[in-house]
């Protein structure tokens, strides 16, 4: 077709090649933009699954042994004791089946008793027969790690050490190179102090938690961090009352109270919970899961608590009503 047009004396205009920049952003920026902990969780998970060389590094660093067989790795593993950012499971020489539970940090402040809860999840896995040994690992920029060598974590893993390990294969492996750059970006982000404690938000959530503990103790709210930024938490309820793959959360700025079913297909849940949907509840996608949802008023932590007390109470009542439905939900599912 193009040749015919040329023969007819018609010149085709070459497509315009635009420069690799534009007002407000540039192709020179990081592919991830502002890297967050969830990004690094996913990239580390990919590297664990894809690279035996990288697993050898982790196994040696954490267990001082070597891997005999890789069993699997998962992101965001929930139990009634809370969430592990990453869980890696391998058969390890002289140790049997070992779990490595990793807490990944860039900029969020440490939570009270966080290492202790990781130990509780590790011990629970031993009791339940999922693994024979466990190791809890804090992975973060060097400056974030505890100074005390007798800290509660089995292993303190520096981003900088992981970057150095990846540098050996980065030239030949684009995937390793991408993770290396993302971790370097995470170190830079920490050094710039991107977590900004916000006194207004911290005060709001302190009042929220106090009200819940005073009037709605039956909800079993998971304690919130003392300091908060403007990036709001999703308060969790029903600690120890629900199976590990089900969680009850309040999503304030979205106006939802969700009972989330991890890994369940929405079609299946919607079909089985049909009798409950007549009560004004809905089942919504929350990839890769789905949730039984109640609409509640939107809450804004940057605005005065007392002006929103009624909306907060409505959210607590919705959480209580959803929790009270759990026996029926369990039977229907």
N, C-alpha and C positions, 0 to 999 in steps of 0.2 A: 504493500500500500504506500509506504514511504517513498519507494523508488518511483512509483507512478506519479506522485505529487511533484517530485523533483523534475521528472521528464516533462511535466506540464508547466514547468516554470514557476512552481509555487514553493517558496522556501519555508520549511518548517522551523518554527521558533524553538530554540533549545530551552528546556525547562530551567527556570531560575534556581540557582543554588543559593540558599539563604545562609548567612553567616551563623556560626555556632554560638550565637548569643542573641538575646532579646531583652527588651526592657523588663527589669524585675527578676530575671534569672538567666542562667547560662548553662550550656552543655558542659562547661568545665566543673560544675558543682558535683558533689558526690551523688552517685546513682540512687542512694538511699535517702538523700536529703538529710533531715535531722535524724540521725540514728537513735533508736530507742532500744531498751533492753529486749523487747519482744523480737526485734529484728535479729539481734545477736543470738537469742535462743534458737531461732529458726536456722540461721546459718551454721551454728555449731552443731545442731541436730543433723543437718545435711552432711557436714563433714564427718561426723561420727558414723553415719550410715555408709558413706561413700568411700571412706579412706581407712583401710586397715593400718596404714602407716600412722595416721593421726590417732587412731584408737590405741595403738602400741604406746604412743607418747603419753596419752592420758592414763592408761593402765599402769605404766611404769611410774608416772608421777604420783599417782594416788595410792596404789597398792604395793609398789616396789616389787611387782611380779610381772608376769606376761600373760596375755590373753590366749586361751586355748580355743574358745568358740564364742563368737558374738551372738547374743540372744535377741538384742533389740534395744531401741532407744526411743523415748517419747518426750514430748514437750507438754508442760502444763498438767502434771499428774496430781489430781485432787484426792484427798482422803478427808475424813472428819477432823484430822489434825492440821489441815491446810493444804497449800499447794507447793509442790517442788517444781522449779522452773524446768529442769531437765532430769530425766532418769535414764541411766545407761545400765544395761544388764549383760553380764558376760560370765562365762565359765573361765576362772582364773587359776593358773597353776598353783597348787598347794593350798588354795583358799576355797575351792568349790565355786558355787554360783555367787557372784558378788554384785551388789548394786552400788552404783555411784550416784548420789543425789546431789545435784548441782544447783546452787543459788547464784544467779547471775546479776551483777550490780554495775550500773554506770553512775547513776546520779540520785537514786532514791535513798533516803536515810535508812539506817538499819532499824528493823522492827524489834520491839521487846521480845526476848526469849526466842528469836527466830531460829538460832542454831538448835536450841532445845527441841523445837517442834520438828526440825529435820531429823533429829535423833529419834524422836517418838515415831515418826513415819518409818524410819529404818528398822527400828525394833519391832514395829508392827508387822513389817514384811517378813522378818525372821520368824515371828510367832505364827504367821499365816502360811509359812512354807514357801513363800515366793523366792527367797534367796537365803543363803547360809551366812553371808557376811555383808555388811554395808559400810559405806564410807560417805561422810557428808563433806561437801566441798564448797567453799566460797570462791567464786571466780570474779575478779574485778581488777581495775587499775591498781597498781602497786600502792599508790597514795591512799586508796580507800581501805586497804586491808588493816585489820587490827594490829596495833604495835605489840601487844602482849603475845609472846610466843606460846603461852599456855591457854590460848583462846579455845572456845568450845568446838570449833570446826576441826575435823581430822586433817584437812588439807586446805592451805591457802594458795590458790592458783592465780598468778598474775597474768593479766592480759599481755603484758610485755613478754613473758616467757612463751606464751602461745604464739605471739607474733614472731618471735625468734625461731620457733620450731617451724612455722609455716614458711618462713623465708627460704628454707632449704629446698622447698618444692614449688615455690610460687612461680618461678620462671617457666617451669614446664607444665604447671597446672593452673589454668585460669580460675578454677573454683577456689583453690587455696589462696591465690592472690587476692580474690575478691574478699574472702573472710579476713585475710591479713589487713587489708585496707580498712574494713569495717571496724575491726578491733582497734586499730590505730586511731580511727575517728572517735571511738568510744573513750579512749584515753584522753584525747584532746577535749572532748566534751566535759569529762570530769574535771580536768584542770581548769576549765573556764568557769566551773561552778554553775552548771546549767540548772541544778535543782535550787529553786528559790523558795525557801520557807516563807509562807505568807501568814502573817499574824491573824488577819481577818478570817481566812479559810480555816486555820488551825483552831481559832476560837469557836467558829461555827460548828466544826465537827466534834469538838469537846462537849459542847452543849447538846448536840444530837445524841452522842453516846450516853451522856449523863441522863437525858430524858428516857432513852430506851432502857437503861439499866434500872431506872427508878420505877417506870410505869409498865414496861414490857419485858420484864426479866424472863418471862416464859419463852421469848423469841430466841434466846441463846445467841445474842449478837457476838460475833468475833471482834475482839478489841481492835480499835483503830490506832494508827501511829499517832504519837503526840504531836509531831509537826507535820503539816500538810502544805502542799503547794496549791496553786489554782487548778491543777489537774486532779479533779476530785476522785476519791475512792468510790467503789461500789460496795457499800456495807453488806456483809454476809451474815445470815442468820442460821438458826437450827444447827449449831455446832454439836456434832455427835448424835444428832437425831435422824439424819438421813444417810442413805448409802453413799459411798465415796464418789459415785458417778452422777450424783444429783446435788445441786446446790440452789439455795434460795437467796436472792440478791435484790437490793434496791438500786435502781439506776436513776439517780436524782435528776440529772439534766435532761434525760430522755422521757421521764414521766412513766417509768415501768417498775413493777415488782414482778420478777421472773423466777419461776422454778425451772431450772435448766436441766435437761436430760442429755448428758454427755454422749456424743456419738450416735444418738438415736435418729432414725429417719422421721421426718415430719409427717409423712403420710401415715406411717404406722401409729405414731403418738396421737395424731388428730383423730384417726379412726377409733382407737381404743378409749380415748377420753371424750368421745362425742357427748355423753350425758352431761359432762361438766360445762361444755361450751354453751349449753342452753342457759347458763347462769351468768352470762356476760363475759366469760373468760375467752381467750383466744389461744391458739397454738401458733407460734411464729418461728421462722428460721433464725437461728443464731449460729451460723456456720462455725465449726462443722457439726453443730448440735441443733436442738430446737428447745423451745421454752413454752411453758404454760404461763400466760401473761395476764396481768391486771393493769389497767391504766390508772395512774395516780397523778396528782398535780406535779408539775415541774418545779424543782427546787433549785435555788441559786445560792451557793455558798458564799458568794461575794456580797450578798445582801443581808440585812439584819435577820438574825435567827427568830426573834420574837414575832416579827411580821409574818413569818412563814410557819409558825408553830402549828397552826391548824392543818396545813398541808403535810407537815412532817408526821403529825398524829395520824392523818389519813393513810399515809404510806405504811406506818407501823400496823394499823388496823388491817390493811390489805395483806401485809406479810403474815399477820396472825391468821387471817381467814384462809390464806393459801396453805399455811402449815397445817391448819386444822383439817384441810382436805387430804392430807397425805395418806391416811388409811384407805380412803376411797381410791386415790390415785394408784397406790400400790396394788390394790385388788384389780383395778381395771387394766393395769399394765402387765 
